[in-house]
Amino acid sequence: MTALLAGARVMAEECGQDEMLENPAFFNGAAQYLHAELGRSICVFMPYADRLHPFGLWYRQLWAESLGKRDHSGSARGLTPALAMGVTDQHSQLQLYLDGPDDKQFTLLADPKLGRQGARVPERFTGLPATAPLAGHTTGELLLAEFRATRETLTRRGRPNRTIQLDTRDPAAIGALILLLELETVVVAQLLGIDPFDQPAVEEGKVLAREYLKQ
């Protein structure tokens, strides 16, 4: 917990700068808002590490609950989060992302140390066409190659994407990313003209659920 908070404090200092280009929360938040205004209101969050799956679920709730609101004029606003796990969802969803409507923006998370992890495929598998490209490589190297291929194909097709490299074994890095995403959410909310800290529609459902229980 100490390291987690230390990482968050470092990010808080970076995000306290007045210059927009030097402030990651303002820069990234503004970029996501501008893409949404151009019609790219679906935000795909795609970690390439199984241990980050719970993190992706947290991001999905943060983005949806904070940004799905009505602004001061009563207009419905919001950016829709979508969680996709690399490499699994890369194969099930990437066709849509590349050739489907240009209504999405992408955040890819990759652990730079991933290539050192996982079992190494024995060299004897070079004799099989289906497994020959994998022979001699770790499963982590395969994941990193898949990540790089996804990023490159998205870029070639003009699909806006950013990469966050994250040491998944470093609590300070996790703490910094948590705070960054929270502050980005606040920036986007301000640009949308909404309050990121309430949830009026959800509260209505809670009230109704309690009434139904009484019945």
C-alpha positions as CSV (number, residue, x, y, z in Angstrom):
1,M,0.0,0.0,0.0
2,T,2.9,2.4,0.8
3,A,4.4,1.9,-2.7
4,L,1.0,2.2,-4.3
5,L,0.4,5.6,-2.6
6,A,3.9,6.7,-3.4
7,G,3.3,6.1,-7.1
8,A,0.1,8.1,-6.9
9,R,1.8,11.0,-5.3
10,V,4.4,11.1,-8.1
11,M,1.6,11.2,-10.7
12,A,-0.2,13.9,-8.7
13,E,2.9,16.1,-9.0
14,E,3.1,15.5,-12.7
15,C,-0.6,16.3,-13.2
16,G,-0.3,19.5,-11.1
17,Q,1.6,21.4,-13.9
18,D,0.0,24.3,-15.6
19,E,1.4,23.6,-19.0
20,M,-1.0,21.3,-20.9
21,L,1.7,19.5,-22.8
22,E,3.5,18.7,-19.6
23,N,0.4,17.6,-17.8
24,P,-0.5,14.0,-18.7
25,A,-4.0,14.1,-17.3
26,F,-5.0,17.3,-19.1
27,F,-3.3,16.2,-22.4
28,N,-4.8,12.7,-22.4
29,G,-8.2,13.8,-21.2
30,A,-8.4,16.6,-23.8
31,A,-7.4,14.2,-26.5
32,Q,-10.1,11.7,-25.6
33,Y,-12.7,14.4,-25.4
34,L,-11.8,15.8,-28.8
35,H,-11.9,12.3,-30.4
36,A,-15.4,11.8,-28.8
37,E,-16.5,15.1,-30.3
38,L,-15.5,13.7,-33.7
39,G,-17.7,10.6,-33.1
40,R,-15.2,8.3,-31.4
41,S,-17.1,8.0,-28.2
42,I,-16.3,4.3,-27.5
43,C,-13.1,3.9,-25.5
44,V,-11.6,0.4,-25.8
45,F,-9.3,-0.4,-22.8
46,M,-7.1,-3.4,-23.8
47,P,-4.5,-4.8,-21.3
48,Y,-2.0,-7.4,-22.5
49,A,-1.7,-9.1,-19.1
50,D,-4.2,-11.4,-17.3
51,R,-3.4,-9.8,-14.0
52,L,-4.8,-6.5,-15.2
53,H,-8.2,-7.9,-16.0
54,P,-9.6,-6.6,-12.6
55,F,-8.0,-3.3,-13.4
56,G,-9.9,-3.2,-16.6
57,L,-13.2,-3.9,-14.8
58,W,-12.5,-1.0,-12.5
59,Y,-11.7,1.4,-15.4
60,R,-15.0,0.4,-17.1
61,Q,-17.0,1.3,-14.0
62,L,-15.0,4.5,-13.5
63,W,-15.6,5.7,-17.0
64,A,-19.2,4.7,-17.3
65,E,-20.4,5.9,-13.9
66,S,-18.5,9.2,-14.0
67,L,-19.2,10.3,-17.6
68,G,-22.6,9.0,-18.5
69,K,-24.6,12.0,-17.4
70,R,-26.7,14.9,-18.6
71,D,-24.9,18.3,-18.9
72,H,-26.2,21.6,-17.6
73,S,-28.5,22.0,-20.5
74,G,-30.0,18.6,-20.1
75,S,-28.3,16.9,-23.1
76,A,-27.2,13.3,-22.6
77,R,-23.4,13.1,-22.6
78,G,-20.9,10.3,-22.1
79,L,-18.1,8.2,-23.4
80,T,-18.7,4.4,-23.5
81,P,-16.0,2.1,-22.1
82,A,-15.3,-1.3,-23.6
83,L,-12.9,-3.8,-22.0
84,A,-11.0,-6.1,-24.4
85,M,-8.3,-8.5,-23.1
86,G,-5.3,-9.1,-25.3
87,V,-4.7,-11.5,-26.9
88,T,-8.0,-13.3,-26.5
89,D,-10.3,-10.4,-27.5
90,Q,-7.8,-9.3,-30.1
91,H,-8.9,-12.3,-32.2
92,S,-12.6,-12.0,-31.4
93,Q,-13.0,-8.2,-31.8
94,L,-10.1,-6.8,-33.9
95,Q,-11.9,-7.3,-37.2
96,L,-14.6,-4.9,-36.0
97,Y,-12.0,-2.5,-34.7
98,L,-10.0,-2.4,-38.0
99,D,-12.8,-2.5,-40.6
100,G,-15.8,-1.5,-38.7
101,P,-17.0,2.1,-38.0
102,D,-14.5,4.6,-36.9
103,D,-16.2,5.3,-33.6
104,K,-13.6,4.1,-31.2
105,Q,-10.4,5.1,-29.5
106,F,-8.0,2.7,-27.9
107,T,-5.8,2.4,-24.8
108,L,-3.3,-0.5,-24.9
109,L,-1.6,-1.6,-21.8
110,A,1.6,-3.7,-22.1
111,D,4.2,-4.9,-19.6
112,P,7.7,-4.3,-21.1
113,K,9.0,-7.2,-19.0
114,L,6.4,-9.6,-20.3
115,G,8.8,-11.1,-22.9
116,R,10.8,-12.7,-20.1
117,Q,7.8,-14.5,-18.6
118,G,6.1,-17.7,-19.5
119,A,7.2,-21.1,-20.7
120,R,9.5,-21.4,-23.7
121,V,8.2,-23.5,-26.6
122,P,10.7,-26.3,-27.2
123,E,12.7,-26.2,-30.4
124,R,11.4,-29.6,-31.5
125,F,8.2,-27.9,-32.5
126,T,9.9,-26.4,-35.5
127,G,8.9,-29.4,-37.6
128,L,5.2,-28.5,-37.3
129,P,4.0,-25.7,-39.6
130,A,1.4,-24.5,-37.1
131,T,3.9,-24.1,-34.2
132,A,7.2,-23.5,-36.1
133,P,7.0,-19.6,-35.6
134,L,6.6,-20.2,-31.8
135,A,9.6,-22.5,-31.4
136,G,12.2,-21.1,-29.1
137,H,10.1,-18.2,-27.9
138,T,8.4,-17.7,-24.5
139,T,4.6,-17.2,-24.3
140,G,5.4,-13.7,-23.1
141,E,7.3,-12.9,-26.3
142,L,4.2,-14.1,-28.2
143,L,2.0,-11.8,-26.3
144,L,4.3,-8.8,-26.9
145,A,4.5,-9.6,-30.7
146,E,0.7,-9.8,-30.8
147,F,0.5,-6.4,-28.9
148,R,2.9,-4.8,-31.4
149,A,0.9,-6.1,-34.3
150,T,-2.4,-4.9,-33.0
151,R,-1.0,-1.4,-32.3
152,E,0.6,-1.2,-35.8
153,T,-2.6,-2.3,-37.6
154,L,-4.7,0.1,-35.7
155,T,-2.3,2.9,-36.5
156,R,-2.1,2.0,-40.2
157,R,-5.9,2.3,-40.4
158,G,-6.0,5.6,-38.7
159,R,-7.6,4.3,-35.5
160,P,-6.5,6.6,-32.6
161,N,-4.6,4.6,-30.0
162,R,-2.2,5.2,-27.2
163,T,0.1,2.7,-25.4
164,I,0.8,2.7,-21.6
165,Q,3.8,0.6,-20.6
166,L,3.3,-0.7,-17.1
167,D,5.4,-2.9,-14.9
168,T,2.5,-5.1,-13.6
169,R,4.7,-6.2,-10.7
170,D,5.4,-2.7,-9.5
171,P,2.8,-1.3,-7.0
172,A,4.0,2.2,-7.5
173,A,3.4,2.0,-11.2
174,I,-0.1,0.7,-10.6
175,G,-0.8,3.6,-8.1
176,A,0.4,6.1,-10.7
177,L,-1.9,4.7,-13.4
178,I,-4.9,4.6,-11.1
179,L,-4.5,8.3,-10.3
180,L,-3.8,9.2,-13.9
181,L,-7.0,7.6,-15.1
182,E,-9.0,9.2,-12.3
183,L,-7.7,12.6,-13.2
184,E,-8.3,12.1,-16.9
185,T,-11.9,11.3,-16.0
186,V,-12.3,14.6,-14.2
187,V,-10.8,16.5,-17.1
188,V,-13.2,14.8,-19.6
189,A,-16.1,15.5,-17.3
190,Q,-15.3,19.2,-17.1
191,L,-15.1,19.4,-20.8
192,L,-18.4,17.7,-21.2
193,G,-20.0,20.0,-18.6
194,I,-21.0,17.3,-16.2
195,D,-20.3,16.4,-12.6
196,P,-18.2,13.2,-12.4
197,F,-18.9,12.7,-8.7
198,D,-22.6,11.9,-8.7
199,Q,-24.7,9.1,-10.1
200,P,-28.4,10.3,-10.1
201,A,-29.7,7.7,-12.5
202,V,-28.2,4.8,-10.5
203,E,-29.5,6.2,-7.3
204,E,-33.0,6.2,-8.8
205,G,-32.7,2.4,-9.4
206,K,-31.5,1.8,-5.9
207,V,-34.6,3.7,-4.5
208,L,-36.9,1.6,-6.7
209,A,-35.1,-1.7,-5.6
210,R,-35.7,-0.9,-2.0
211,E,-39.4,-0.1,-2.7
212,Y,-39.8,-3.4,-4.5
213,L,-38.2,-5.3,-1.6
214,K,-40.9,-3.7,0.7
215,Q,-43.6,-5.0,-1.6
